[in-house]
Every structure is written in C-alpha cells, then in structure tokens.
C-alpha cells in the first residue's frame, strides 16, 4: 500500500540501498588502502631503523679498530722510550683487540663489496704495521734500545698510520653515504605514505559527504512520504466507511433485484411446469389413441405419428421437466442468497476451534469414506461475529475440500489462523484436485464451477461464502495449483462492527 501511495518509492528505495552499499564498499576499500599504506610505511621505517642501527654499529666497530691501532702505537712508543713494562702490557692488549675489531667490521659489511675491499686493505696495513712494531719491541726487550730506537726512527710507520687512518675515514664515509641514501629513501616513503593517507582521507571525506547528502535527501523524501501516508491514513477510515456504505447500499439493491427477479421468474416457471404436466397427461391420451388405432386400422397410423406419440413427445417433456427443475433450484438458490443478505447480523463471541471441530464431527462419515483427516492448528484465534454466517462459511469451505479431494492420495485438510492487528486471517488448506489459475477469481461467481463436474451442486457455495464474508466486513480469495490442492484465505474483522448508515441521501 505504501509503495502504491508514493510513486517510485520502491525504485528509489532499491536504488538508495545499492548506492549506500557502493559507498560503504568504496569507503572500506579506501580504509584497506590506507591500512596497506600504513603497514608498508611501518615496514619501511623498521627497515630504515635497522639500517641506521647497522650503520652506527659498523662505525662503532671502525672506531674500536682505530682506537686499538692508535692505542697500540702509543703504547709501543712509550715502551721504547721508558722501557716501562706497563706500556708493553697495554700494547699487547691493543694488538689482541685489533683482529677482533677488524673481523667484526668484515662480518657487518659482508654484503658491501666496497667495505670488503677496505677491510682487506686494512688487514694488510695493520699486519705490516704490527710486524714492524714487533721487531722494535723484540730489540727493546733484548736490551738493545739504541737499535730499537734507531729502527723506529727509520721505519715507515708514520706513512702506514696515515694510510690506516685514511682507510678508516673512507670506511666511515662509505657508511655515511649509505645512510644518506637510506635517509632519502625513508623520506620518500614517508612522503608517499602521507600523500596516500591524505588522498584516502580526502576520498573518505568525499564519500561521507555524498552519503550524508544522499541520506538527508532520502530522509526528507521519506518524511514527505510519511506525511502523505499519515494524511491518507487519517482519511482512510472515512473512505472505508464511505465505500462500505456504498457497497452495503449496492448489495441491498442487488438483493432486492434478486428477490424481485426470482419472484417474477417463479410465476412463468410455475405456468411452464403446469402446462408440462398437462402435456404429459395429453401425451398419455395420444399414445393410447395411437395404440387403439394400430389395433383397428393400422393403415391410418403413419410411422412419424407413431414415433412422435411414443418417443418424441415423452422425450421433449422429460427435457422440459428437467430444465424447469433446474431452473427451480437456481431460483431457490437466488432466493436463499437474497434472504441471507436481508438477515439481521447478530454478533457474539465465537470459539472458532470448537466451531470447526463441530463441523468436522458432522462430516465424520464422509471423511472416513474418503480417508480424510481434518486438522485444526491451535490456538485458532477467536472472533466476535455472527455465528450463523461464520458457521456457513467454514462449513461450505470444509465440505468443498472433502468433496473435491484427489482419490489418488489420502485427504488432508488443515485449518489455521493468525491475528494481525484488528483482523484475523484464516486459512483452509487441502491437498485435493486444485483449481486452475484462470479460475481462481471465477470460482466465487454465482453458478460458476471449476474442473471436472462429477459432484452434485449448482455452483452457488463459494458465491454464498463470498457474500457472507463481505457481509461480515471481510474478504476471501484462493491460491491453488492443479493437482497440488488449494488454500482459501478468509480475512475477517476480529470484532464485527455494523456499517454506519449512509446519510448523504444519494
């Protein structure tokens, strides 16, 4: 109903849902992209931190090697000048530390060919320097201090020391060069991260803004539609009362018309039935006359006269009598419907489960013959309405279900109900023959029947049910499929209210 009241609402609602899902998906993808960028930037920072720490560790190892070299040279000179053993001890400790420091440098720079070449050169220079120092130490230890000092003064250790210092400076410069490259890469990755984060944030803000604007617009449209629906609901009750009054008046007119028509039809029908009886009596006399004529003067009786008296006239009279009897039953059915429409409705509380159980008990013999079970799904909602009308409605529907069951399988009839607001929806379901879709609406028309006509009836049962349902302020329809059974849906007000009398004088 709401979608019908607001044109295009269903389409807008579906489009709105798809748009919001698209926005949420885009926002999620942007968040994922920002998360990936953050993870990548964090990994780059961690890698840069490791590289920086590695550079500092290499520089520290180079510094330790330089200290060992300088300390050993200073200790040797002190020993040669003073002959103090403590200098010799210091010299030996520094010489012992130097290979470990150089090996540490070699291990840390194993992935750098330049540094490996520098380490190899440093090993050669320190080895040659250590050899020269050892000779002077040996001479001094033998007491030949003059020769030791003379050799010290003549050696090229000063040049080698400058070479060693230059190598150490070059190794430190190489690490600084690598650190500068890594710093630049780190800055670039940080800038890329912030650019990515900024773009993601901008797009997120844009998506949020578009979503917010769309939702606000949709909310305004929804509020407008809700207001329109509320206005419609405010007038709906009056419209229903007006339509009910119109329907009641039209129903009364139809009932009066049906009563008048059926009454007027009965008079000529009675005449036809009377004259048919006279024709039947006259036929007997004519037949007797033909019989006597055949006995006394058979030549005067023609074959056509004999057939007309003995076959044609009796057969025609039987057809006329059968048609008039059928017409009489139809007129009685119309009169019955007319009387039901004029009957005063009397509301009272009804126990529907007990009422249906009573109907089932009255049909026990028929259901046993057909192997049928009637199930009432409890609790079955009760209502306040006219007992006679409600009982006739359920009796007709259940009897029809029993009548039109499929003989190929055991019959099953289920009655259930559910209350929705001020109305109750009952369902009478069976597993019988079913009704073709084209006949779903026509089965409620007067004198209309569906399917194979192998059961007695005039086609007024469901028309009577619909008329009673309308009279009680309800509706009835059917869902069915051939060979799969049928389900009749009966909706009635939980409490019957007499329609207000139309006072507009129309």
Secondary structure, DSSP 8 states (H G I E B T S, - for coil): -HHHHSTTHHHHHHHHHHHHHHHHHHHHHHHHHHHHHHHHHHHHHHHHHHHHHHHHHHHHHHHHHHHHHHHHHHHHHHHHHH--HHHHHHHHHHHHHHHHHHHHHHHHTTT-HHHHHHHHHHHHHHHHHHHHHHHHHHHHHTT-HHHHHHHHHHS-HHHHHHHHHHHHHHHHHHHHHHHHHHHHHHHHHHHHHHHHHHHHHHHHHHHHHHHHHHHHHHHHHHHHHHHHHHHHHHHHHHHHHHHHHHHHHHHHHHHHHHHHHHHHHHHHHHHHHHHHHHHHHHHHHHHHHHHHHHHH-GGG--HHHHHIIIIIHHHHHHHHHHHHHHHHHHHHHHHHHHHHHHS---EEEE-HHHHHHHHHHHTHHHHHHHTEEEEE-SS---EEEEHHHHHHHHHHHHHHHHHT--TTS-EEEEEEEEEETTEEEEEEEE-SS---GGGTTGGGSTT---S---S---S-HHHHHHHHHHHTT-EEEEEEETTTEEEEEEEEESB--------S--
